[in-house]
Amino acid sequence: MRSSIEFSRRRIMRGILGGSAVAVGLPLLNIALNNSGAALASGEALPVCFGTWFYGLGLNPGHWEPKVRGADYNFRGPAAALEDYRAKINVYSGLVARLDEKGNQAHYSGVKIIHNAVAPPPPGGKGKVSPSIDTIISDAIGNRSRFRSLEVSCDGNPRTSWSNRGADMNPAEVSPVAFYGKIFGKEFRDPNAAEFTPEAEVVLRHSALSYVSEDRNRVLKGLGAEDRRRLDQYFTSVRELENQLSVELQRPAPLAACTVPGALSEGEIGTDVESARNCNKLFAQLLAHTLACGQTRVFNMAISQAGSTLRKAGVASTHHILSHEEPMDTAAGYQPTTTWFQERYMEMLRDVVAAMDGIREGDQTLLDRSVILVSTDVGYAKTHDCNNIPVFSIGGANGKLKTGIHVAAPGDTPARVGLTLQQAIGLPVQSWGTDGNQTSKAFSEVLA
């Protein structure tokens, strides 16, 4: 028997804080799904979600590509961090970002070809402005959610973004606390308004969940045991995330030797790789909840700029500088410290995958109805080479993608991956890209 409580993917719980509303979204529960959990109770298919995840400076050629084509491949090198999720990941090797005689715009051409399917002109040159794949997809699936798309970056620079509709990149949010406020509160607070919406700091210090307790108790009474367990796990996860974020708002104890330094330049903000890693993990959890609650269906996440400014603790040089200057370990066949950064990036990607795969929806997970395009800017950072540029897709796009497959496509444009994902999501597109990166060949071996 169905509960008398009305449920949908947009269901939220409401409470009052200081006379104004606090809202907390709910994940999809069994009560809102059909018997198999494959669709909403109304019969409407669960909405597919799309995301991009970018990291700078590629992987070591010859050390990351699976040796087995098709299914039953194994990850190698730094990508081995993803092994536990291999069944939900497709790997595309051998792809070449075709420059179309426009020259290699270092740390720019490769990623623009993956995301926009067009080789960018040299600085000052004229070229057609093409929208990135995320904006194309958001125009098709993002109109029914609160946010058409959300962009975040983990290096402290709001310009670290590869999402564009026109000539300029869409800026990214760099603070998980501010992002939390954007989702759970209102971005704009009018000081003259009669009503006051608590900012993220107030919500975090008081817990949004504590102000929706009455509605929460009413909801729980109408649920079965499995949904009760799932909702309890969800509430625990949200509260743990609130606790993590609230630490950033606490005033530290005074230190007599501490002095305030001068203003930092933008390039020095968030350049510690561990800070970026922590930021990535918080954003991953926030985005997973945001997607699960139907607040958006499209996101873009970047770990660093293409020529990564991230640094290892105790090492003065950035990852970018090391990629060019660090000597090769001839026995190993790669640069050791540069490879260390690659290992951290793949661990960060694993955190994103784990966050989305950890939210169950019936017999599947949020990741199963999503697809993430994983990209970088080069095939080999030391020489800015755009050959054999690593590309992954993660998630099954609501059953429209077969997963756990290594696709070897030597010499093909990475635009084939973008075309494949657009078709899997349901866009009526038969070709994509311009000039040498134009393609009408989707990867049929991964389309369900």
C-alpha positions as CSV (number, residue, x, y, z in Angstrom):
1,M,0.0,0.0,0.0
2,R,1.3,3.4,-0.9
3,S,1.8,6.0,1.8
4,S,-0.5,9.0,1.9
5,I,2.5,11.2,1.8
6,E,3.2,12.6,-1.6
7,F,6.7,11.7,-2.8
8,S,8.7,12.8,-5.9
9,R,12.3,13.4,-6.8
10,R,11.7,17.0,-5.8
11,R,10.4,16.2,-2.4
12,I,12.0,18.4,0.3
13,M,11.5,18.7,4.1
14,R,10.8,22.1,5.5
15,G,11.4,23.8,8.8
16,I,11.7,27.2,10.3
17,L,14.8,29.0,11.6
18,G,14.4,32.5,13.0
19,G,11.0,32.9,11.2
20,S,12.4,31.9,7.8
21,A,12.4,28.7,5.8
22,V,15.0,26.0,5.9
23,A,14.7,23.3,3.2
24,V,16.5,20.0,3.0
25,G,16.1,17.8,-0.1
26,L,15.5,14.1,0.0
27,P,17.2,11.3,-2.0
28,L,15.1,9.0,-4.1
29,L,13.4,6.4,-1.8
30,N,11.7,3.1,-2.6
31,I,8.4,4.7,-2.0
32,A,9.0,7.0,-5.0
33,L,10.2,4.2,-7.2
34,N,8.5,1.2,-9.0
35,N,9.0,-2.3,-7.7
36,S,12.4,-2.8,-9.3
37,G,13.7,0.7,-8.5
38,A,14.4,1.3,-12.2
39,A,11.9,4.1,-12.5
40,L,9.7,6.5,-10.6
41,A,6.4,5.0,-9.2
42,S,4.6,7.0,-11.9
43,G,6.5,5.0,-14.6
44,E,8.6,8.0,-15.5
45,A,12.3,7.0,-16.1
46,L,14.8,8.3,-13.5
47,P,16.5,11.4,-14.9
48,V,19.9,10.9,-16.3
49,C,22.7,13.1,-14.9
50,F,25.9,14.2,-16.6
51,G,29.1,15.6,-15.2
52,T,32.7,16.4,-16.2
53,W,35.8,15.9,-14.1
54,F,39.1,17.4,-15.2
55,Y,42.7,17.0,-14.0
56,G,45.8,18.5,-15.4
57,L,48.9,17.1,-17.2
58,G,47.7,13.6,-18.3
59,L,49.2,10.2,-17.5
60,N,52.5,8.5,-18.4
61,P,52.3,7.1,-21.9
62,G,52.7,3.4,-22.1
63,H,52.0,3.0,-18.3
64,W,48.3,3.6,-18.0
65,E,46.7,1.9,-21.0
66,P,45.0,-1.4,-20.2
67,K,46.7,-4.3,-22.1
68,V,43.4,-6.1,-22.7
69,R,40.8,-4.6,-25.1
70,G,37.1,-4.9,-24.4
71,A,35.8,-6.3,-21.1
72,D,37.9,-7.8,-18.3
73,Y,40.7,-5.2,-18.7
74,N,42.8,-4.1,-15.7
75,F,43.9,-0.6,-14.8
76,R,47.6,0.2,-14.8
77,G,49.8,2.8,-13.2
78,P,48.2,5.6,-11.3
79,A,44.8,4.6,-12.7
80,A,44.9,1.4,-10.6
81,A,43.3,3.5,-7.9
82,L,40.0,3.0,-9.8
83,E,40.2,-0.8,-9.9
84,D,37.4,-1.3,-7.4
85,Y,35.0,0.5,-9.8
86,R,36.3,-1.0,-13.1
87,A,32.9,-2.5,-13.9
88,K,31.4,1.0,-14.1
89,I,34.2,2.6,-16.1
90,N,35.0,2.8,-19.8
91,V,38.5,3.6,-20.8
92,Y,39.3,5.1,-24.2
93,S,43.0,4.9,-25.3
94,G,44.8,5.9,-28.5
95,L,42.7,9.1,-29.0
96,V,44.4,12.0,-30.8
97,A,43.4,15.6,-30.3
98,R,43.6,16.8,-33.9
99,L,45.1,20.3,-34.1
100,D,43.9,21.1,-37.7
101,E,47.0,23.1,-38.5
102,K,46.2,25.6,-35.8
103,G,49.2,24.7,-33.7
104,N,49.3,23.1,-30.3
105,Q,48.1,25.6,-27.8
106,A,49.9,24.2,-24.8
107,H,47.6,22.8,-22.0
108,Y,44.6,24.1,-24.0
109,S,44.1,22.4,-27.3
110,G,43.6,18.9,-25.9
111,V,40.9,19.7,-23.4
112,K,39.0,22.0,-25.8
113,I,39.0,19.3,-28.4
114,I,37.6,16.8,-25.8
115,H,35.0,19.2,-24.4
116,N,34.2,21.3,-27.6
117,A,35.2,19.0,-30.5
118,V,37.1,21.9,-32.1
119,A,40.8,22.8,-32.2
120,P,41.2,26.3,-30.8
121,P,43.0,29.0,-32.8
122,P,46.3,30.5,-31.6
123,P,46.1,33.5,-29.3
124,G,44.7,36.5,-31.3
125,G,43.4,34.2,-34.0
126,K,39.8,34.0,-35.1
127,G,37.8,30.9,-34.7
128,K,34.2,29.7,-34.3
129,V,33.1,29.8,-30.6
130,S,31.5,26.4,-29.9
131,P,29.7,25.5,-26.7
132,S,31.2,22.9,-24.4
133,I,29.5,19.5,-24.2
134,D,28.1,20.2,-20.7
135,T,26.2,23.2,-21.9
136,I,24.8,21.3,-24.9
137,I,23.6,18.6,-22.6
138,S,22.3,21.0,-19.9
139,D,20.2,22.7,-22.5
140,A,18.5,19.4,-23.1
141,I,18.2,18.0,-19.6
142,G,18.9,20.9,-17.2
143,N,15.7,22.9,-17.6
144,R,13.7,21.0,-15.0
145,S,16.1,21.4,-12.1
146,R,16.8,24.3,-9.9
147,F,20.3,24.8,-11.4
148,R,20.9,24.2,-15.1
149,S,24.5,23.3,-14.1
150,L,27.0,23.7,-11.3
151,E,30.7,24.4,-11.7
152,V,33.3,23.8,-8.9
153,S,37.1,23.9,-8.8
154,C,39.6,22.7,-6.2
155,D,42.6,24.9,-6.6
156,G,41.1,28.2,-5.3
157,N,40.8,29.8,-8.8
158,P,37.3,30.5,-10.1
159,R,38.7,30.6,-13.6
160,T,39.6,26.9,-13.4
161,S,36.7,25.8,-15.6
162,W,36.2,24.2,-18.9
163,S,32.5,25.0,-19.2
164,N,31.5,27.6,-21.8
165,R,28.5,28.7,-23.7
166,G,30.1,31.8,-25.4
167,A,33.6,33.1,-25.5
168,D,34.2,33.1,-21.8
169,M,34.4,30.2,-19.4
170,N,31.6,29.8,-16.8
171,P,33.2,30.6,-13.4
172,A,33.6,27.9,-10.8
173,E,32.8,28.0,-7.1
174,V,35.9,27.3,-5.1
175,S,34.5,27.2,-1.5
176,P,32.6,24.1,-0.3
177,V,31.1,26.3,2.4
178,A,29.8,28.8,-0.1
179,F,28.6,25.9,-2.3
180,Y,26.7,24.5,0.6
181,G,25.0,27.9,1.1
182,K,24.1,28.0,-2.5
183,I,22.3,24.7,-2.3
184,F,20.7,24.9,1.1
185,G,20.1,28.7,1.3
186,K,19.7,31.6,-1.1
187,E,22.7,33.1,-2.9
188,F,21.3,36.6,-2.6
189,R,20.3,38.1,0.7
190,D,18.6,41.5,0.5
191,P,19.4,43.5,3.7
192,N,16.1,45.4,3.3
193,A,13.9,42.4,2.8
194,A,11.2,41.7,5.4
195,E,12.2,38.0,5.5
196,F,15.6,36.8,6.4
197,T,17.1,33.7,4.9
198,P,19.9,32.3,7.1
199,E,23.3,32.2,5.4
200,A,25.4,29.1,5.2
201,E,27.3,29.9,8.4
202,V,24.1,30.0,10.5
203,V,22.7,26.9,8.9
204,L,25.9,25.0,9.5
205,R,26.2,26.0,13.1
206,H,22.6,25.1,13.9
207,S,22.3,22.1,11.5
208,A,19.6,22.4,8.8
209,L,18.4,18.9,9.9
210,S,17.5,20.0,13.4
211,Y,15.0,22.5,11.9
212,V,13.2,20.0,9.8
213,S,12.8,17.5,12.6
214,E,9.0,17.7,12.7
215,D,8.6,17.1,9.0
216,R,11.3,14.4,9.1
217,N,9.4,12.5,11.8
218,R,6.2,12.7,9.8
219,V,8.0,11.4,6.7
220,L,9.6,8.5,8.6
221,K,6.2,7.3,9.9
222,G,5.0,6.7,6.3
223,L,8.0,4.6,5.2
224,G,8.9,1.0,5.1
225,A,11.9,-0.5,6.9
226,E,14.3,-0.3,4.0
227,D,13.4,3.4,3.2
228,R,13.8,4.2,6.9
229,R,17.2,2.7,6.9
230,R,18.2,4.6,3.8
231,L,16.9,7.9,5.0
232,D,18.7,7.4,8.4
233,Q,21.9,6.8,6.4
234,Y,21.2,9.9,4.3
235,F,20.6,12.1,7.4
236,T,23.7,10.8,9.0
237,S,25.7,11.6,5.9
238,V,24.3,15.1,5.6
239,R,25.0,15.8,9.3
240,E,28.6,14.5,9.0
241,L,29.1,16.7,6.0
242,E,27.7,19.7,8.0
243,N,30.2,18.9,10.8
244,Q,33.1,18.8,8.3
245,L,32.2,22.1,6.8
246,S,31.6,23.8,10.2
247,V,35.2,23.1,11.1
248,E,36.2,25.7,8.5
249,L,34.0,28.3,10.2
250,Q,35.5,27.9,13.7
251,R,37.8,30.6,14.9
252,P,41.3,29.1,15.5
253,A,43.1,29.5,18.8
254,P,45.4,32.6,19.0
255,L,49.0,32.0,18.3
256,A,51.4,34.7,19.6
257,A,53.9,34.2,16.7
258,C,51.3,34.5,14.0
259,T,51.2,37.5,11.8
260,V,48.9,38.3,8.9
261,P,50.8,38.0,5.6
262,G,50.3,40.3,2.6
263,A,47.7,39.6,0.0
264,L,48.3,36.4,-1.9
265,S,48.4,36.3,-5.7
266,E,45.7,34.2,-7.3
267,G,48.2,31.6,-8.4
268,E,49.1,30.9,-4.8
269,I,45.6,30.1,-3.5
270,G,44.8,26.5,-2.9
271,T,48.0,25.1,-4.4
272,D,48.7,22.5,-1.8
273,V,47.7,19.1,-3.3
274,E,46.2,17.9,0.0
275,S,44.0,21.0,0.3
276,A,42.8,20.3,-3.2
277,R,42.2,16.7,-2.3
278,N,40.1,17.6,0.8
279,C,38.2,20.2,-1.3
280,N,37.5,17.5,-3.9
281,K,36.1,15.1,-1.4
282,L,33.8,17.7,0.1
283,F,32.6,18.9,-3.3
284,A,32.1,15.2,-4.3
285,Q,29.8,14.6,-1.4
286,L,27.9,17.9,-1.9
287,L,27.4,17.2,-5.6
288,A,26.2,13.7,-4.9
289,H,23.5,15.0,-2.6
290,T,22.7,17.8,-5.0
291,L,22.2,15.4,-7.8
292,A,20.3,12.9,-5.7
293,C,17.9,15.6,-4.6
294,G,17.2,16.8,-8.1
295,Q,18.7,20.3,-7.6
296,T,20.8,19.9,-10.8
297,R,21.4,17.3,-13.4
298,V,24.7,18.6,-14.8
299,F,28.0,19.5,-13.0
300,N,31.5,20.3,-13.9
301,M,34.4,19.7,-11.5
302,A,38.1,20.6,-12.0
303,I,41.0,19.6,-9.8
304,S,43.4,22.2,-11.1
305,Q,44.3,24.4,-14.0
306,A,45.6,22.5,-17.1
307,G,49.2,23.5,-16.4
308,S,48.7,22.5,-12.8
309,T,49.9,24.9,-10.1
310,L,49.4,22.3,-7.3
311,R,52.4,21.5,-5.1
312,K,53.6,18.6,-3.0
313,A,54.3,19.5,0.6
314,G,58.0,20.4,1.0
315,V,58.6,20.7,-2.7
316,A,58.9,24.2,-4.2
317,S,58.2,23.3,-7.8
318,T,54.6,22.9,-9.0
319,H,53.4,19.8,-10.8
320,H,53.6,21.7,-14.1
321,I,57.2,22.7,-13.6
322,L,58.2,19.2,-12.5
323,S,56.5,17.7,-15.5
324,H,59.0,19.5,-17.7
325,E,62.1,19.6,-15.5
326,E,62.1,16.4,-13.3
327,P,64.6,13.8,-14.6
328,M,63.3,10.5,-15.9
329,D,63.8,7.4,-13.8
330,T,65.3,5.3,-16.5
331,A,64.6,2.0,-14.7
332,A,60.9,2.9,-14.1
333,G,60.4,4.7,-17.4
334,Y,58.7,7.7,-15.9
335,Q,59.2,10.8,-13.6
336,P,58.7,9.7,-10.0
337,T,57.3,12.9,-8.4
338,T,55.2,13.8,-11.5
339,T,53.7,10.3,-11.2
340,W,53.0,10.9,-7.5
341,F,50.7,13.8,-8.6
342,Q,49.0,11.5,-11.1
343,E,48.4,8.9,-8.3
344,R,46.8,11.6,-6.1
345,Y,44.5,12.8,-8.9
346,M,43.2,9.3,-9.6
347,E,42.6,8.9,-5.9
348,M,40.6,12.1,-6.0
349,L,38.6,10.7,-8.9
350,R,37.9,7.6,-6.9
351,D,36.5,9.7,-4.1
352,V,34.0,11.3,-6.6
353,V,33.0,7.9,-8.0
354,A,32.6,6.5,-4.4
355,A,30.4,9.4,-3.4
356,M,28.0,8.9,-6.3
357,D,28.0,5.1,-6.2
358,G,27.4,5.3,-2.4
359,I,23.9,6.7,-2.9
360,R,21.5,3.8,-3.5
361,E,18.4,4.2,-5.6
362,G,16.4,1.0,-5.6
363,D,18.6,-1.8,-6.9
364,Q,21.0,0.7,-8.5
365,T,23.0,3.8,-7.5
366,L,23.1,7.4,-8.4
367,L,26.2,6.6,-10.5
368,D,24.3,4.1,-12.5
369,R,21.9,6.7,-13.8
370,S,24.7,9.2,-14.4
371,V,27.7,9.5,-16.7
372,I,30.9,11.4,-16.0
373,L,33.3,12.5,-18.7
374,V,36.9,12.4,-17.3
375,S,39.4,14.5,-19.3
376,T,42.8,16.0,-19.2
377,D,44.8,18.4,-21.4
378,V,47.7,16.3,-22.8
379,G,48.8,12.8,-23.6
380,Y,52.4,13.5,-22.4
381,A,53.0,16.6,-20.3
382,K,56.7,16.8,-20.7
383,T,56.3,17.6,-24.4
384,H,52.7,18.9,-24.5
385,D,51.9,16.0,-26.8
386,C,48.2,15.5,-27.5
387,N,48.5,12.0,-28.8
388,N,47.1,9.1,-26.8
389,I,45.2,11.5,-24.6
390,P,43.5,9.7,-21.7
391,V,39.7,9.8,-21.6
392,F,37.3,7.9,-19.3
393,S,33.6,7.7,-19.0
394,I,32.1,6.6,-15.7
395,G,28.5,5.4,-15.1
396,G,25.8,3.8,-17.1
397,A,23.7,6.8,-18.2
398,N,20.5,5.1,-16.9
399,G,21.3,1.8,-18.7
400,K,22.1,3.4,-22.0
401,L,25.8,2.7,-21.7
402,K,27.6,-0.6,-21.4
403,T,30.4,-0.3,-18.9
404,G,33.6,-2.0,-17.9
405,I,35.0,-1.8,-21.4
406,H,38.4,-0.7,-22.7
407,V,38.0,0.9,-26.1
408,A,41.3,1.1,-28.1
409,A,40.9,3.7,-30.9
410,P,44.3,4.6,-32.2
411,G,44.3,7.9,-34.1
412,D,40.6,8.6,-33.5
413,T,39.4,12.0,-32.3
414,P,38.2,12.2,-28.7
415,A,35.1,13.9,-30.1
416,R,33.8,10.3,-30.7
417,V,33.5,9.9,-26.9
418,G,31.5,13.2,-26.6
419,L,29.2,12.1,-29.4
420,T,28.7,8.7,-27.8
421,L,27.7,10.3,-24.5
422,Q,25.3,12.7,-26.0
423,Q,23.5,9.9,-27.8
424,A,23.4,7.8,-24.7
425,I,21.8,10.7,-22.8
426,G,19.2,10.9,-25.5
427,L,20.2,14.0,-27.5
428,P,19.1,13.7,-31.2
429,V,22.6,14.3,-32.5
430,Q,24.2,12.4,-35.4
431,S,27.5,14.2,-35.7
432,W,29.6,16.5,-33.6
433,G,32.7,18.7,-34.0
434,T,34.4,20.7,-36.8
435,D,37.2,20.0,-39.3
436,G,39.5,17.1,-38.3
437,N,37.5,16.5,-35.1
438,Q,34.1,16.3,-36.8
439,T,32.7,12.8,-36.4
440,S,29.5,10.9,-37.0
441,K,30.9,7.7,-35.5
442,A,29.8,7.0,-31.9
443,F,31.4,4.0,-30.1
444,S,28.7,1.4,-30.8
445,E,30.5,-1.1,-28.6
446,V,29.5,0.9,-25.5
447,L,26.0,2.0,-26.5
448,A,23.4,-0.3,-25.0
